[in-house]
Amino acid sequence: MKKSPNKNIISIAFNLIFFNRFSLILFYSFWFLVGILALRKSQNALSAVQYVKSNRNSVGLNSIESSPEFERLIEVLDEKFPKPPAFFLLNQYALNMTDNFLCNTATLDGVHERFVFVTLDDVARDKIRKRWAQIQIFHWPTPSLFEPFSFAEGAYQTIYLLRSNLALALIKKGKSFWMMQQDTFWRKSIFDLNYEDDMSFDAIFDQLGDGDNSLRKEWVNGANWFIRANNETQFFFERLSDKLSYWYTPDVGVMIHQCNTWDKPKCAYIPYNVTYSWEWMFSDQKNPPYLLQLDCETNGGTKLMQLGRYGFHFVNSDGSCNNEKISSAKSRMENGSVEVQMTKTLPSWGRLQFKLYWYITEYLLSIPVLGEYLRPYLALAGFILMITI
């Protein structure tokens, strides 16, 4: 029996009404979710700025410069560091990651002799001193940094304010230096390249992006950088510290802005075949870098688990270093055979978010005229725009 024309019309009308209502529900639900996330981000931003304001004195330049600990640090640098030191910051919750990193770098001649660890609590100081006695320590107990913290939180901003003020204090003492992070695998020593001897720049930074054609090329990544002490770099970090004290912005956003809009200091960038972010593992894995950073996760525990999935976990259950695993990791990088198939299919939440935001960033930067205008400024709004973090 054929359906009557009226029934067909009624059925089509019903489907259209249902589709329209469903579309409206999806539309309003999406913007409701965006609104909730925006309100949450606004609250987090206010809390983070207030946290920094409440605790900035404990990480302030005056506190560092007037301390006996800093005076002793300068004496140690004068006596034991013929070449610029490399500073790393940590509290006790980064110890596992730090131990893994030190196992890795212990296989490279002379590297540990260049390291200074800034320990933020007594547990971190005592564990590093016991396990790695040859590593120099600058102990700066900071109660506001005793607990675990994640990307874009108040403590996250506070530790980078401390890093900026420590950099400024070192520059004022005429000390050139590296700043580095432990969430990194070292295939070779970056110190072998003698960037410190190249006088064509005042500062050299690792860079974001996935290669020389990336629109994020020459955007500061902020994990590994060298600063030459002079008047220009002193002013650079004075302005960075000022902005970190009051603005809800990533320190790399300020660095990107200043490097792209100031004539001095002269900023340079470490090539991708020397330092590369996690994006290298999801490329064709050619030209393995000296340093590979896993910087897409949001806390130390997750980062270490990711390193283990990629074959970059080197500490045995008894606490000893597994040099065979370190050698294997180097070989897999050199052969372009780092196994990431499972994580390609099932990306971590941290990596998924960063991929989304990098896609949006590159889309904005690709817009004619507007993209070039946004280039020095877009990263300043990084914390605000990343509403899911």
N, C-alpha and C positions, 0 to 999 in steps of 0.2 A: 504494500500500500504506500503510495506517495504521500510525503508530507505536504500539507497545504502551504501555499505561499505565506500566509499569515504566521504560521508556526516558524517558518524559516526566518522571517523578519524579526519575530520575537526573540528567537535564539541568538541571532546576530546582535540585536540590541542589548540583550543580556550580557553577551560576551564583551561587547564594547564598554558597557557600564562597569563590569567587573575589572576589565583591564585598566580602565581609567582610574578606578578607585584604588586598585593595587599599585598603579604607578604613582598616584598621589601619596599613598601610604609610604612607599619607598622614598619618594622625594622628601617628605616631611621628616621621616625617620633619619635620613642621611643628615639633613641640616640640624636636626635635634641633636644627633650624635656629635656633629662638628661643634655645635654650641656648647655642649657639655665639656668636650675636650678643650675648647677655648677658655671656658671658665676655669677648668682645672689648671690649665697652663698659666692663666693669669694669677691664680692663687699661688701656684708654685713659684712663679717669678717674684711675686711680692715677698714670699717667705725666704727665697734665696737671697734677695738683695738685703733683707733685714738681717739674715744670718751673717752675711759678710760684714755689714755695718757693725754688728754686735761683737764680732771677733777679729776685726781687722787690726786692732792694736797688737794682738799677740803674734801677728805675722807681718808687722809693719817694718818699714825700713829703719826707723830709729831704734826699735827693739833689737834688730839684728846687729846694726852697726855698733851699738853701745854694749853688746854682750861680751863677756869673757870668752864664751864658746867661739864666737866669730873671730876674735883676736887670735885664739889658738889655731883656728882653721887657717888663717892667713900665714901664720908661722909654719904650719905643716906644708902648705902649698909652696912657700919659699924654700923650704929645706928639701922636700921630697918629690916635687913635681917640676922637672925641667921642661915638660911639655904641658899644655893646657889640660886641666882635669875634666872629667865627665861626671856630672851630678845626676843622681837618681833620688827620688823622694818615695818614702813608703811608711805606712803604719803596719801593725801586726797582721792585718787582714790581707796584705799583699805579700806576706812572707813566702807562701808556697810558690807563687809566680816568680818571686825574686830568686828563690833557691833554684828553681828550674832554669832561670836565665843565667845564674852564676855557674851552674853546671855546664851549660852550653859554652859560655865565654871563657871558662877555665881551660878549654882546649886550644885557645888562641894565645900565642906568645905575647907577653907584655900588656895584655888588655886590662887585667885586674889592677895593675899598677897605676892605671889612669883613673880608676873609679873612686868617687866619694859618695857615700850613701847618707842622705839626710833622713835620719830616723825620727819619727814623730811621736813615738811612745817608747817606754822602757822595754817592753817585750821585743819590739823590733830591734832596738839597739842590742839587747843582750843576746838574741838569737844570731844576729849577723856577726857580732863580735866572737861568739863561741864557735860558730861553724866556719866562718871565713875571716880568720884573724888578720889576714894581710890587707883586708879592705879598710880604707880610711872611712871614719864616721864623723859626721857633723850632727850632733844630737840636738834636736830642737823640739822638745816636748810641747805639743799643741793640743790642749783638751778638745778644741772644736773639731779636731781631725782624728780623734781616738776611735770613732765608730766607722763601720763600713759605709760607703757612700757610692752613688752612681752618677752617671752623666747628667749635667745640668742642674744638680742639686746645689744647695748653699755651700756645703762642705767641698764640693767639686770646684766651685768658684773660689773658695778660700784657699785651697791648696795651690791653685794657679796664681793667686795673688801672692802667696808666699814665694812661689817660684820666681815670679817677676821681681819681687823685692830683693830676693837673694841674688838674682842676676844683677840688679842695680847696685847692690852693695859690693859685689865682686868687681864690677866695672869701675866703680869709684876708687877701688884699691889698685886699679891697673891690671886686673887679672882677666885674661881671656879664658874662655871655658866652653865646654859642651854641656847641653842639657839633653837628657835621654830618658827613655822609659823602658821598663822591663818586659813589656808584653811584645817582645821582639825576638826573632831567631837570627843569630849571627852566623852566616855561612863563612864569611871572612871578616877580618877586622877593617872597619872603616878608617881606623887610625893609620893604616898602611898607605892611604892615599894622600896624606899630608895636606889636607885642606887648610890647616893653620898657617902654612907657608905661602899661600896664595894671597897676595896683597891687592888683588883686583876687586875685592868686596870687603864690606865691614861685617856682614852677617850672611850665613848660608843655611838654608832651611830645607828639610824634606818637603815634598809637595804632594798634594792630593791629585786625584785623577788616575786614569788607567792607561797612560801612555802619552807620547808627545803630541798626539792629535786631540787629546782631551781638552774640553773647554775649562776644566778645573786645573789645567797645567799652570804652574807658578802661583797656585794658592797654597799657603802655608799649611802643612799637616800638623806640625807642632810636636812630634814625638822625638825627633833627633835634629838638633841644630847647634851650630857653632857661632859664637859671638866674639868679635874682636873688641877689646876695651879701648874706647876713644870717646870724645865728646859727643859725637853723633849717636852712638849706641846708648850712651848715658841718657840723652834726651828721649830716645826711642822708648826706653824702659820706664822713664819717669812718666811719660804720657800713658804707657800701657798700665802701670800701677794705678794711676789716677782713675782711669776708665773702669778698671776691674773693681775698684772700691765702690762705685756707684751705679754702674750699668749692669743690666742682665744680658751679658753677651759673652761668647766664648773668647778666650784669649787669642786664639788663632784668627778670629774675625777682626780683632783690632790690629793684629800683625799684618793681615792681608790688606786692610785699609791703609795702614801707614806705609807699607812697602810699595803700594800701588799709587799713592798720592804724594809721597814725599820724595824730594830729590836726594836727601841724605837721611839715614845711612844708606849705602849701596847694598841692596839685598840681592843675593844670588840663590840658586836652587840646586840641590843635589840631584844628579840625573837618576832616572828610574832604574837604570841597571846597577845602581848603588843602594838606594833605599826605595822600597815599594810597600804599599799597604796590602791588606788581605786580598785586594782585587787581583793581584798577580796570580793567585792560585786558581782563579776562575777565568783566566785568559788562556792563551795557548802555551803558557809556561815556558816561553823562550827567554833568553837573556836573564838568567836567575840573578836577583840582586844580592849584594853583600848582606843587607839587612832586610828581613821580611817582618813586617809588623801586623799582628792580629788586632786591629783597632776597631772592629765593628761590634764588639760585645759591650755590655753596659756595666759589668762588675767583674771583679777579679776571679771569683769562682767559675763563672761561665767562661771566661777567657781561657783559663787553664784546662777546662774540660774540652773546649774547642781545639786547643793545641794538642791534646791527647788524641782526639779523633783524626787529626791531620798527621799524627806521628811525630809531634814535637813535644812530647812529655818525656823527660830524661831522668827523673828521680825515682830510684827503686824504693820498694816498700820499707827498707831499712834505713832510708835517707841518703844512701850513697848515690853517686852519679853513674849513669849508664852511658859510657862513652861509645858503646856499639850503636846505640840508638841515635846518638848525636851524629856519628859518622854516616849512618844510614840515611838520616834526614838530609844531610848535605848532598849525598849521592842522588837522592830522589829529586832534589831541587835541580841539580846539575843535569839530570836526565829528563827533566820535565815530566816526572811521574808522581807528583804529589797527589795522593788519592783523595778526591773531594766529591766523588759521584753521589754519595748518599746525601751530603750536605747541599749539593746542587739541587737535588730533588726535594729535600726537606730542609730549607734554610732556617737558621736560627732566627728568633724574633728580632734580635738586635741587628743582624745582617739584613733581614727583610726590610726593616725600617730605614736603615741607611741607604739601601739600594733605591727605595722609593724616593727619599729626599734628594739623593744625587740625581735621579732621573728628572725630578722637578727643577732642580738647580740648573742642570744642563739645558733643559728646555727654555728656561728664562734667559740664560746667557746666550742662547742661539738666536734670540729675536733681534733682527737688524736694528741698529742704533740703540734701542733700549737695553739690549744685552750688554753692550760695551759700557753704557752709562752705569748699569747695575753692578758691573764687575767688582769695583773696589768696595761696594757698600753692602752687597747682599749677605755676605757672611756675618756682618755685624748683627743681623736679625736672626741668626741661626737658632738660638735657643727659643725665641718666640715662635718662629715658623714651625719648629718641630713639635707639633701639638700632641703627638702620641707618646712623647718621651718625657 
